[in-house]
């Protein structure tokens, strides 16, 4: 099993990632995040990783563990109200993970986050990467709006603490 995963990751190319997530799709995701963030006080980051390194694979790193690393590396935890959410797409493993900051503890159930992941993965399996990404952002935006309504006193600058542009790792 580990050999198959190693081969799958070694064969994954950034070129293919750019085909699945061209600039127009990244622009659409960025616009969806900006639009969603106007409806709540939370922060959404979107990261796409083509493949893990051979060392990560040999050490048995799971997509969830890598998502937690990316969450920290992109400073999603560094929001004023601890209400940042990372959508992590790992293409070689065909996996979507959502990591939410501690401000969501007791507010959003793991089943709700999992439902968003499965929704996105379903779209991705059908080759609808743009639609799946936007559906995921919209679903998370709805969850955030329920628990972190917008603060009318905040300026747009102070409200948007993290970049909206998806990150290609």
C-alpha positions as CSV (number, residue, x, y, z in Angstrom):
1,X,0.0,0.0,0.0
2,X,2.8,2.5,0.9
3,X,4.6,1.7,-2.4
4,X,1.4,2.4,-4.4
5,X,1.0,5.7,-2.5
6,X,4.6,6.6,-3.1
7,X,4.3,5.9,-6.8
8,X,1.0,7.9,-7.0
9,X,2.7,10.9,-5.3
10,X,5.8,10.6,-7.5
11,X,3.7,10.6,-10.6
12,X,1.6,13.6,-9.6
13,X,2.8,16.7,-11.4
14,X,2.3,20.4,-10.9
15,X,1.4,20.7,-14.5
16,X,-1.6,18.5,-13.9
17,X,-2.5,20.6,-10.9
18,X,-2.4,23.8,-13.1
19,X,-4.7,22.0,-15.6
20,X,-7.2,21.2,-12.9
21,X,-6.9,24.6,-11.2
22,X,-6.1,27.1,-13.9
23,X,-5.9,30.8,-13.2
24,X,-9.6,31.3,-14.0
25,X,-10.5,28.7,-11.4
26,X,-8.2,30.2,-8.8
27,X,-9.8,33.6,-9.6
28,X,-13.3,32.1,-9.1
29,X,-12.3,30.5,-5.8
30,X,-10.7,33.8,-4.6
31,X,-14.0,35.7,-5.5
32,X,-16.1,33.0,-3.7
33,X,-14.0,33.4,-0.6
34,X,-14.2,37.2,-0.7
35,X,-17.9,37.0,-1.2
36,X,-18.4,34.5,1.6
37,X,-16.3,36.5,4.0
38,X,-18.6,39.5,3.5
39,X,-21.4,37.4,5.1
40,X,-19.5,36.5,8.3
41,X,-16.6,37.5,10.6
42,X,-14.5,34.3,9.9
43,X,-11.5,33.7,7.6
44,X,-11.2,31.1,4.9
45,X,-7.9,29.9,3.4
46,X,-7.7,27.5,0.5
47,X,-4.6,25.4,-0.2
48,X,-4.0,22.9,-3.0
49,X,-1.1,20.5,-2.8
50,X,-0.1,18.3,-5.7
51,X,1.7,15.6,-3.8
52,X,3.7,14.9,-0.6
53,X,7.4,14.4,-0.6
54,X,8.8,10.9,-0.6
55,X,10.0,11.4,3.0
56,X,6.4,12.3,4.1
57,X,5.1,9.2,2.4
58,X,7.7,6.9,3.9
59,X,7.0,8.3,7.3
60,X,3.3,7.5,6.8
61,X,2.0,11.1,6.9
62,X,-1.7,11.1,6.5
63,X,-3.5,14.0,4.6
64,X,-5.0,15.2,7.9
65,X,-1.6,15.5,9.5
66,X,-0.3,17.4,6.5
67,X,-3.4,19.7,6.6
68,X,-2.6,20.5,10.2
69,X,1.0,21.4,9.1
70,X,-0.3,23.6,6.3
71,X,-2.8,25.3,8.8
72,X,0.1,26.3,10.9
73,X,2.5,27.2,8.0
74,X,-0.2,29.5,6.5
75,X,-0.9,31.1,9.9
76,X,-4.6,30.3,9.7
77,X,-4.6,30.1,13.5
78,X,-3.4,33.7,13.6
79,X,-6.8,35.5,13.5
80,X,-8.1,37.8,16.1
81,X,-11.1,35.7,17.0
82,X,-9.6,32.2,16.4
83,X,-12.1,31.7,13.6
84,X,-9.9,30.7,10.6
85,X,-10.7,27.7,8.5
86,X,-8.4,25.9,6.1
87,X,-9.7,24.0,3.1
88,X,-6.8,21.6,2.2
89,X,-7.0,19.8,-1.1
90,X,-4.4,17.0,-1.6
91,X,-4.6,15.9,-5.2
92,X,-2.4,12.7,-5.2
93,X,-4.4,11.2,-2.4
94,X,-7.7,12.7,-3.8
95,X,-8.5,14.0,-0.4
96,X,-10.1,17.1,1.1
97,X,-9.5,18.1,4.7
98,X,-10.9,21.0,6.7
99,X,-9.1,22.4,9.7
100,X,-10.9,24.9,11.9
101,X,-9.3,27.0,14.6
102,X,-10.2,26.6,18.2
103,X,-13.0,29.3,18.0
104,X,-15.2,26.6,16.4
105,X,-14.9,24.1,19.3
106,X,-18.4,23.1,20.3
107,X,-20.0,25.2,17.5
108,X,-19.5,23.2,14.4
109,X,-19.6,19.4,14.6
110,X,-17.0,17.2,12.9
111,X,-19.9,15.7,10.9
112,X,-20.7,19.1,9.4
113,X,-17.0,19.7,8.3
114,X,-16.9,16.1,7.0
115,X,-20.0,16.7,4.9
116,X,-18.3,19.7,3.2
117,X,-15.3,17.5,2.5
118,X,-17.4,14.8,0.9
119,X,-19.4,17.4,-1.1
120,X,-16.1,18.7,-2.6
121,X,-14.7,15.2,-3.2
122,X,-17.9,14.2,-5.1
123,X,-17.5,17.1,-7.4
124,X,-13.8,16.5,-7.9
125,X,-14.4,12.8,-8.7
126,X,-16.6,14.1,-11.6
127,X,-13.9,16.4,-12.8
128,X,-15.7,19.6,-11.5
129,X,-12.9,21.2,-9.6
130,X,-14.1,24.8,-9.9
131,X,-17.6,23.9,-9.0
132,X,-16.6,21.7,-6.1
133,X,-14.2,24.3,-4.7
134,X,-16.9,27.0,-4.9
135,X,-19.5,24.7,-3.3
136,X,-17.1,24.0,-0.5
137,X,-16.4,27.6,0.1
138,X,-20.1,28.5,0.0
139,X,-20.9,25.6,2.5
140,X,-18.2,26.8,4.9
141,X,-19.4,30.4,4.5
142,X,-22.8,29.3,5.6
143,X,-21.4,27.6,8.7
144,X,-19.3,30.6,9.5
145,X,-22.3,33.0,9.1
146,X,-24.3,30.9,11.5
147,X,-21.6,31.1,14.2
148,X,-19.6,34.3,13.4
149,X,-22.0,36.9,12.0
150,X,-20.4,40.0,10.4
151,X,-19.3,42.7,12.7
152,X,-20.7,45.9,11.1
153,X,-18.2,48.1,13.0
154,X,-15.2,46.5,11.4
155,X,-13.5,47.9,8.3
156,X,-12.9,45.7,5.3
157,X,-9.2,45.8,6.0
158,X,-9.4,44.6,9.6
159,X,-12.0,42.0,8.7
160,X,-9.9,40.3,6.0
161,X,-6.9,39.1,8.0
162,X,-5.8,36.3,5.6
163,X,-5.3,36.3,1.8
164,X,-8.3,35.1,-0.2
165,X,-6.2,33.8,-3.1
166,X,-5.8,30.0,-3.1
167,X,-2.3,28.8,-2.4
168,X,-0.6,26.2,-4.6
169,X,1.8,24.2,-2.5
